[in-house]
Amino acid sequence: MRYEIGNRIRKYRESRGLNQKELAQLIGVSNSRVSNWEQGINRPDADILADICRALNVSPSELLDVRLSTDDLSTQERKVIQAYREKSDLQQAVNILLGIDDE
């Protein structure tokens, strides 16, 4: 059986400009494990999926190719949300621009 998650790991790794060794170092595994995942030989354990998602800056639903609704956000919308979350010093200004009340 060939596992499909490896193709997505490769795609997101390459889009981040990482090689297999760099990704392996970020998540604390050997680069041969990353290689095996990408080749579809085996797949990552559930307990390491969060580390992979953080390292690749991708949501679990994207990595696992799970669509929970037809209202999925576009790539641009996800980027905006991610940037908003990462820049806490700008969140108040964005909220004001968008007319969103602070709760």
C-alpha positions in Angstrom: 0.0 0.0 0.0 1.3 3.4 -0.9 0.4 6.3 1.4 -0.7 9.6 -0.2 0.1 11.9 2.7 3.8 11.9 1.5 2.9 13.8 -1.7 1.4 16.5 0.4 4.3 16.6 2.8 6.7 17.0 -0.1 4.5 19.7 -1.7 4.3 21.8 1.5 8.0 21.2 2.3 9.1 22.4 -1.1 6.8 25.4 -0.9 8.5 26.4 2.3 11.9 26.0 0.6 13.0 23.2 3.0 14.9 20.1 2.1 14.2 16.7 3.8 17.0 17.1 6.3 15.9 20.6 7.4 12.3 19.4 7.9 13.5 16.4 9.8 15.6 18.6 12.1 12.6 20.9 12.7 10.4 18.0 13.8 13.0 15.9 15.5 13.2 12.9 13.3 15.7 11.4 10.9 15.7 12.5 7.3 15.2 8.9 6.3 11.8 9.0 8.0 10.8 12.1 6.0 12.1 10.4 2.9 10.0 7.2 3.6 6.9 9.4 4.2 7.4 11.2 0.9 8.0 8.0 -1.0 4.8 6.5 0.4 6.6 3.7 2.1 5.0 4.6 5.5 3.2 7.5 7.0 3.9 9.7 10.1 2.4 8.7 13.4 -0.5 10.7 14.7 1.5 12.2 17.5 3.9 13.9 15.1 1.4 15.3 12.7 1.0 18.5 14.8 4.8 19.0 14.6 4.8 18.6 10.8 1.9 21.0 10.4 3.7 23.6 12.5 7.0 23.2 10.6 5.2 23.4 7.3 2.8 26.1 8.3 -0.1 24.1 7.1 -3.4 23.1 8.7 -4.0 19.5 9.7 -7.0 19.4 7.3 -4.7 20.6 4.4 -2.0 18.1 5.3 -4.5 15.2 5.6 -6.6 16.4 2.7 -9.7 16.4 4.8 -12.4 18.8 3.7 -14.9 19.4 6.5 -17.3 21.7 4.5 -17.8 23.3 1.2 -17.1 26.7 2.7 -13.3 26.1 2.8 -11.2 29.3 2.9 -9.1 30.2 -0.2 -5.4 30.1 0.1 -5.3 33.9 0.3 -7.8 33.9 3.1 -5.8 31.4 5.1 -2.7 33.5 4.6 -4.5 36.6 5.9 -5.7 34.7 9.0 -2.2 33.2 9.6 -0.6 36.6 9.3 -3.2 38.1 11.6 -2.5 35.5 14.2 1.2 36.0 14.0 1.2 39.8 14.3 -0.6 40.5 17.6 0.7 44.0 17.6 -1.3 44.8 14.5 -4.5 43.0 15.4 -6.1 46.0 17.0 -5.4 48.2 13.9 -6.9 45.5 11.6 -9.9 45.2 13.9 -10.5 49.0 13.7 -10.0 49.0 9.9 -12.6 46.1 9.5 -15.0 47.6 12.1 -14.7 44.6 14.3 -15.4 45.2 18.0 -12.9 43.8 20.5 -14.5 41.3 22.7 
